[in-house]
Amino acid sequence: MKRIKAACICQTLHFMLKEGVEHSEAVALVKHEVEHYREGLERNRIRYRILEQQEQADGSVIIKVIKQYNSAPMGEYWKDI
């Protein structure tokens, strides 16, 4: 029998601008979407850490995040960050 001792997910997410919308409004929507993503993680009590957040020249945002996988403990993965 095997058990998961530690697990996490590393993701790079690109929050892209919505097409067909004025640029300044699209940038505001992206910032709102990033904040909504963070709030969702906190609301669902998912342990996470944003490793990097970069705003691109066009206003889109790329974030690198490490987060808890299901309810598995993060163990050493959390300490190494």
Beta strands, then each sheet from edge to edge (+ up, - down):
strand 1: 8-15
strand 2: 48-55
strand 3: 61-68
sheet 1: 1+ 3- 2+
end
